[in-house]
């Protein structure tokens, strides 16, 4: 019984940890948060932002192109608090 309780606790911790990754707020994501993300999280955020705007899923090429553009737009220090949706 004790081993079962330990195993259950480990599983719950793993699930909670996996769910606490980067926030995906779409176009409401700030440049600072966006630049701190890995490419997969950036792509997911851009895809969500584009879906919010267009009402449909964008192609992978469109997402990557927009991610690259936003990375450049977000680099200046005065843009760190700006939402990526305001730049795109």
C-alpha positions as CSV (number, residue, x, y, z in Angstrom):
1,X,0.0,0.0,0.0
2,X,2.8,2.4,0.8
3,X,4.5,1.8,-2.6
4,X,1.2,2.6,-4.3
5,X,0.9,5.9,-2.5
6,X,4.4,6.9,-3.4
7,X,3.8,5.9,-7.1
8,X,0.6,7.9,-7.2
9,X,2.3,11.0,-5.7
10,X,5.1,10.8,-8.3
11,X,2.5,10.5,-11.2
12,X,0.5,13.5,-9.9
13,X,3.7,15.5,-9.6
14,X,4.7,14.6,-13.2
15,X,1.3,15.7,-14.5
16,X,1.3,19.0,-12.7
17,X,4.9,19.8,-13.7
18,X,4.1,19.0,-17.4
19,X,1.1,21.3,-17.3
20,X,3.0,24.2,-15.8
21,X,5.0,25.0,-19.0
22,X,5.0,28.3,-20.9
23,X,1.8,30.2,-21.0
24,X,0.1,30.4,-24.4
25,X,-1.9,33.6,-24.3
26,X,-2.0,34.0,-28.1
27,X,-1.8,37.7,-29.1
28,X,-1.9,38.8,-25.5
29,X,1.6,37.4,-24.9
30,X,4.2,40.1,-24.2
31,X,7.4,40.3,-26.2
32,X,9.4,39.5,-23.1
33,X,7.4,36.3,-22.5
34,X,7.5,35.4,-26.2
35,X,11.3,35.8,-26.4
36,X,11.8,33.6,-23.3
37,X,9.9,30.7,-24.9
38,X,11.4,27.9,-26.9
39,X,10.5,27.6,-30.6
40,X,7.8,25.0,-30.1
41,X,6.0,27.3,-27.5
42,X,6.5,30.3,-29.8
43,X,4.9,28.4,-32.7
44,X,2.0,27.4,-30.6
45,X,1.5,30.9,-29.4
46,X,1.7,32.4,-32.9
47,X,-0.7,29.7,-34.2
48,X,-3.2,30.6,-31.5
49,X,-2.9,34.3,-32.2
50,X,-3.4,33.7,-36.0
51,X,-6.4,31.4,-35.3
52,X,-7.9,34.1,-33.0
53,X,-7.6,36.6,-35.9
54,X,-8.5,34.4,-38.8
55,X,-10.9,31.9,-37.3
56,X,-9.0,29.0,-38.8
57,X,-5.7,27.2,-38.5
58,X,-2.8,28.7,-40.4
59,X,-0.2,26.7,-42.3
60,X,3.0,25.7,-40.6
61,X,4.9,28.0,-43.1
62,X,2.7,31.0,-42.1
63,X,3.3,30.3,-38.4
64,X,7.1,30.0,-38.8
65,X,7.2,33.1,-40.9
66,X,5.2,35.1,-38.4
67,X,7.3,33.7,-35.5
68,X,10.5,34.9,-37.2
69,X,9.1,38.3,-37.9
70,X,7.8,38.7,-34.3
71,X,11.2,37.7,-32.9
72,X,12.7,40.6,-34.8
73,X,9.9,43.0,-33.8
74,X,10.3,42.1,-30.1
75,X,14.1,42.5,-29.8
76,X,14.2,46.2,-29.0
77,X,14.1,46.7,-25.2
78,X,11.3,49.3,-25.5
79,X,9.0,46.5,-27.0
80,X,9.4,44.0,-24.1
81,X,6.0,44.9,-22.6
82,X,4.2,45.1,-25.9
83,X,1.7,42.4,-26.8
84,X,2.7,40.4,-29.9
85,X,-0.8,40.8,-31.2
86,X,-0.2,44.6,-31.4
87,X,2.9,44.0,-33.5
88,X,1.7,41.4,-36.0
